[in-house]
Structures are given as structure tokens and as C-alpha cells.
Amino acid sequence: MVADKPPTTRTKVAIFISGSGTNMAALLYASRLSSAPYEVVLVASNKVEAEGLQLAELEGFATFAHSHKGQSRDAHDAAMERATIEAGAEMIVLAGYMRILSDDFVARWDGRIINIHPSLLPKYKGLDTHARAIEAGDSHGGASVHLVVPELDAGEVLAQVKVAIAKGETSDTLAERVKLAEHQLYPRALADYISRDSDPTHLLNRVRTVALSLPETSERASHGARGFRVGSEKSGKFFAYFNAQHHGSEHIALLVKTSGMDEMLNLIEAQPDTYYKPAFYGASGWVGIILNRPGVDWDNVSDWLTRSWRSVAPVRLTKLQDAADMF
């Protein structure tokens, strides 16, 4: 997680706990490192007596407690969410939070809730993970950080760490070592997840997935950038370029073809935080879609890739694509 310089902005995070909060503590202390891309703006619990709240208060972090007893799930979720929003949190990190969030809550925070689970997912979702790993004769247990989705422990796995299972291991002894591993894993996984929207490799992979799903496309380097072509090896034409701060640009961007200079300039004037005129390519009507910014609309990126592909693809391919789009 250590970087050469601190990030210019930090994502505001709320941590939900139900108990002693050892993973919470690891996250709190990691947030104080100059390179941390997140700051903890709230520690919230469904248990007023949760030990982790005392530590958070001692360290000067804002806390909130609201008992779930005698309340419906929706009512309790609403109280926790209200406190989270009032604290200005942009993400929720579950650290030993022993409540299942409602589907509506998870949907509202889609992609912005992560959890840590004491197994190597997809193995052993739910409870008694260590006992199940030992009983199965596994060589390793471990922990996984994953996105939260409505289905229990089923979201995308962001990071994992393995912990060896010793001969004669018990659930308690394995749990102790897994907990140590969790404390190393969770702050790093959170930092990596928050930072990936400015990570060129992650952004290129997202662009690549969409571009190469189009018919007869291929990837090729061009003047120091990754380019995407449609057509044969000899006669293929480029329909997109991935620009990772090339030619002195501050942007990580996708370059696509517009109908010409007028459209390109109109896009830039109307949405300067989204579009820019790229060096060299801009003179030919290519526009840059800025990817290293908050709230990128990836459906829009996909639409631009498809449109740019259509502008240079052979007619036989666009006809096939038109037929496919009808179904």
C-alpha cells in the first residue's frame, strides 16, 4: 500500500462492526498512512456495547451505534444508512458486522460495500468455515475480501490470502492465524479496490473486454499505445486507442472516432470533465474519453466503442451486427 506520494483525494469510508473490531483497528491505523487512498469518517455498530466503538472513540474517529433489537431489518438498515450518508461516506466496509443487509440496501450501494470472509471463497460460504476446511482435509484455510451482493458471500472476490492448516489443527488455532492474515489483507485490498479506477492496467482490461467482444477485432501496439483494430491482418483499421497519459497528457483515456471536428469540439465544450482533444489524433476528429475520473459511465464507453467500430468495420460485419442487435 506504500506509495511514493500521498493521493490527492481520499475516498470516505464507513466501517460497520458488531464486536471487538480487530479488522476495524487494522483499517483505522492503515488509514493514517500518508499513502492511504481512504479515510474513515464513521465507525457504526448494531450493538451499543461493541468493544470496537471504544477503540474508535479513543483514536478520535466518529462513531454511531443503533441496536437492531426490536426493529425490522429495513428500519435498522435505514438508521445505519442515514448515519453513513450524514458522515459523507462513499463506501461501506464490513468488519465483523453480524447483520445481513437487505437487498434494497445492497442495491443502493452496488459496488460500494466490501466484506472480509474467513475462507478461500467460493469455498465455505456462511459460518463454521475453519471447521469445514479442516474436516474436508484442505491444506489451507484463509480469508477473502469480496464485494457484497444480495446472495451471501457470493460477490466478486477482490483479494485472498492462504493460511496453512497444520496437522492436528483445531478451529480455534486456525482462526487465530487467519485473523492475523486478515489484518494484513483487508487494508491492502480496500486500498487496491479504491485505487483501481486510476490504475491503467485495470482500466485497459475493462476497455479490452468490450473492444475484443466486437466481431473480428484484435489488439495491437501503435506509437506506444494499445490499439484495437477491426478486419484482417493486412487491411484492418484502428477504431480505438488506449492512452495511458501518453504525449504529456494527464489523462488515462479511450480515444474513439467522432463524425468530425464539429462533434468532437461540441462534446468537449459540453462535458469538459468527460472529453478532451487528444494530441495528434484530435486533428482527425478523434475524441478522448477520460477514464481516470469518478463515476465513469461504462455503458457509454461501450456505446462509443461500438460506434467507433462501426465507422471503420467492413459492411459485411456491420450487417451481421445489425442482424444480431435485432434479437
ABEGO torsion letter per residue (X at the ends): XBBABBBABBBBBBBBBABAGAAAAAAAAAAABAABABBBABBBBABAABAAAAAAAAAGBBBBBBBABGBBAAAAAAAAAAAAAAAGBABBBBBGBABBBBAAAAAAABGABBBBBBBBOABGBEBGAAAAAAAAGBABBEBBBBBBBABBGABBBABBBBBBBBBGBBAAAAAAAAAAAAAAAAAAAAAAAAAAAABAAAAAAAAAAAAAABBGBBBBBBGGBBBBBBEBAAABBBABBBBBGBGGBABBBBBBBBAEAAAAAAAAAABAAABBBBBGAAAAGBBBBBABBBGBBAAAAAAAAAAAAAAABBAAAAAAAAAAAAX
